[in-house]
Amino acid sequence: MFEMGAKFDDGWSLEKEETKKINKEIKAPEKHQLHFAKEKRRGKTVTIVKPFFLEKKELQVLLKTLKKKLGTGGTLKEQSLEFQGEIQEVLKTTLLKLGFRFK
């Protein structure tokens, strides 16, 4: 007898049993402790700022504002903002003007 399909007996399953624990706490900008990270993706630099403790709509508005001010592309991923290019200094001064704090 021939059966097609995978057996998920070794701790594997089709359902996502473990969900990421994301802190849903909302904080004022001056209570944030942001930090930067840089990554190379397909030969290009990506500047990442995290963690933000804002509602998703507020983060989207912040992202749109920053993209306009900095003249660069960016995206929202979970509680972090990712921007194209190496723009750490300009991004930091802009966020400080908006009231955010850094480590």
C-alpha positions as CSV (number, residue, x, y, z in Angstrom):
1,M,0.0,0.0,0.0
2,F,1.3,3.5,-0.9
3,E,0.3,6.6,1.0
4,M,1.0,10.2,0.0
5,G,1.5,12.9,2.6
6,A,3.7,13.7,5.5
7,K,3.5,12.4,9.0
8,F,3.8,14.9,11.7
9,D,4.5,12.7,14.6
10,D,7.9,14.1,15.6
11,G,6.7,17.4,17.0
12,W,5.8,18.9,13.7
13,S,2.4,20.2,12.9
14,L,0.7,22.2,10.2
15,E,-0.8,24.7,12.7
16,K,1.3,27.5,14.2
17,E,1.3,26.3,17.8
18,E,3.8,28.8,19.0
19,T,2.9,32.4,18.4
20,K,5.4,35.2,18.9
21,K,4.9,37.0,22.1
22,I,4.7,40.6,21.1
23,N,4.4,43.2,23.9
24,K,1.2,45.1,23.2
25,E,2.0,47.7,25.8
26,I,1.5,51.2,24.4
27,K,4.1,53.8,25.5
28,A,4.5,57.6,25.0
29,P,7.4,58.6,22.7
30,E,9.6,59.8,25.6
31,K,9.3,56.4,27.3
32,H,10.8,54.5,24.3
33,Q,14.3,53.1,24.4
34,L,15.0,52.6,20.7
35,H,18.1,51.2,19.1
36,F,19.5,50.8,15.6
37,A,20.5,47.7,13.6
38,K,22.0,47.5,10.2
39,E,21.7,44.6,7.7
40,K,22.9,43.9,4.2
41,R,20.2,42.6,2.0
42,R,21.0,41.8,-1.6
43,G,24.0,44.0,-1.4
44,K,22.1,47.0,0.0
45,T,22.1,48.4,3.5
46,V,18.9,48.5,5.5
47,T,18.6,50.6,8.7
48,I,16.3,49.1,11.3
49,V,14.9,51.0,14.3
50,K,13.2,49.1,17.1
51,P,11.3,48.4,19.4
52,F,8.3,50.7,19.1
53,F,5.5,50.5,21.6
54,L,2.8,52.2,19.5
55,E,-0.5,51.1,17.9
56,K,-0.2,49.8,14.4
57,K,-2.0,52.9,12.9
58,E,0.3,55.3,14.8
59,L,3.3,53.4,13.6
60,Q,2.1,53.6,10.0
61,V,1.6,57.3,10.3
62,L,5.1,57.7,11.8
63,L,6.6,55.6,9.0
64,K,4.9,57.7,6.4
65,T,6.1,60.9,8.0
66,L,9.7,59.7,8.3
67,K,9.8,58.4,4.7
68,K,8.6,61.9,3.5
69,K,11.1,63.8,5.6
70,L,14.1,61.5,4.8
71,G,13.2,60.9,1.1
72,T,13.7,57.2,1.4
73,G,11.7,54.0,1.2
74,G,10.8,52.0,4.3
75,T,8.5,49.4,5.7
76,L,6.8,48.4,9.0
77,K,7.6,44.9,10.3
78,E,6.1,43.9,13.7
79,Q,7.4,46.5,16.2
80,S,10.2,47.9,14.0
81,L,10.7,50.3,11.1
82,E,13.0,49.4,8.3
83,F,14.5,52.0,6.0
84,Q,16.5,51.7,2.8
85,G,20.0,53.0,3.0
86,E,22.4,53.9,5.7
87,I,20.6,56.8,7.3
88,Q,21.2,56.3,11.0
89,E,22.3,59.8,11.9
90,V,19.5,61.7,10.0
91,L,16.9,59.2,11.3
92,K,18.1,59.6,14.9
93,T,18.0,63.4,14.9
94,T,14.5,63.3,13.3
95,L,13.2,60.8,15.9
96,L,14.7,62.9,18.7
97,K,12.9,66.0,17.4
98,L,9.6,63.9,17.6
99,G,10.3,63.1,21.2
100,F,11.7,59.5,21.0
101,R,14.6,58.4,23.2
102,F,17.5,56.1,22.5
103,K,19.6,53.7,24.6
